[in-house]
Amino acid sequence: MLILTRKSGEAIQIGEDIEIVIKQISGDQVKLGINAPEHVEIHRKEIYLDIQSENQNASKGVADLLSILPKDKK
């Protein structure tokens, strides 16, 4: 893990197209601004984990998707 120190108004660049800007620091809260292309999904970690869990739960019980498709008899 890379750990950086930044002040309000300063930024971190990730690759060529993702920028994280420190917008405000207040007590133990930090407000971040994230500039990224539209195709890059950005979620809070707990939301991302919930999405992953829901996706796994949705796929349970369907062992073989092809087996539920109608068989095409030629």
C-alpha positions as CSV (number, residue, x, y, z in Angstrom):
1,M,0.0,0.0,0.0
2,L,1.3,3.4,-0.9
3,I,0.6,6.1,1.7
4,L,0.7,9.7,0.7
5,T,0.2,12.9,2.7
6,R,-1.9,15.6,1.0
7,K,-3.3,19.0,2.1
8,S,-6.7,20.4,1.1
9,G,-6.7,21.4,-2.5
10,E,-3.8,19.0,-3.4
11,A,-4.3,16.0,-5.7
12,I,-3.2,12.5,-6.5
13,Q,-2.9,11.2,-10.1
14,I,-3.6,7.6,-10.9
15,G,-2.5,6.7,-14.4
16,E,-3.3,9.2,-17.1
17,D,-7.0,9.6,-16.5
18,I,-7.9,9.4,-12.8
19,E,-7.3,12.3,-10.4
20,I,-8.3,12.3,-6.7
21,V,-8.5,15.8,-5.2
22,I,-8.6,16.6,-1.4
23,K,-11.6,19.0,-1.3
24,Q,-12.0,19.5,2.5
25,I,-10.6,18.2,5.7
26,S,-12.8,18.6,8.8
27,G,-11.9,16.7,12.0
28,D,-11.7,13.0,11.1
29,Q,-13.5,13.4,7.8
30,V,-11.9,14.0,4.4
31,K,-14.0,15.0,1.3
32,L,-12.5,13.7,-1.9
33,G,-13.3,14.7,-5.5
34,I,-12.6,12.1,-8.1
35,N,-12.2,12.8,-11.8
36,A,-12.3,9.7,-13.9
37,P,-13.7,8.6,-17.3
38,E,-17.4,7.6,-17.3
39,H,-16.6,3.9,-17.9
40,V,-14.8,3.7,-14.5
41,E,-17.1,2.7,-11.8
42,I,-16.5,4.5,-8.4
43,H,-18.2,3.2,-5.2
44,R,-17.6,3.5,-1.5
45,K,-15.9,0.2,-0.4
46,E,-18.9,-1.0,1.6
47,I,-21.2,-0.4,-1.4
48,Y,-18.8,-2.3,-3.7
49,L,-18.7,-5.2,-1.3
50,D,-22.5,-5.3,-1.1
51,I,-22.7,-5.3,-4.9
52,Q,-20.3,-8.2,-5.1
53,S,-22.2,-10.1,-2.4
54,E,-25.5,-9.6,-4.2
55,N,-24.0,-10.7,-7.5
56,Q,-22.7,-13.9,-5.8
57,N,-26.1,-14.6,-4.2
58,A,-27.9,-14.0,-7.5
59,S,-25.8,-16.7,-9.2
60,K,-26.4,-19.3,-6.5
61,G,-28.8,-22.1,-7.4
62,V,-28.1,-21.9,-11.1
63,A,-25.4,-24.5,-11.5
64,D,-25.5,-24.6,-15.3
65,L,-27.3,-21.9,-17.2
66,L,-27.2,-23.9,-20.4
67,S,-29.2,-26.7,-18.8
68,I,-32.2,-24.4,-18.3
69,L,-32.3,-23.2,-21.9
70,P,-34.7,-25.0,-24.2
71,K,-33.1,-27.6,-26.3
72,D,-33.2,-26.8,-30.1
73,K,-34.2,-30.0,-31.9
74,K,-33.1,-30.0,-35.5
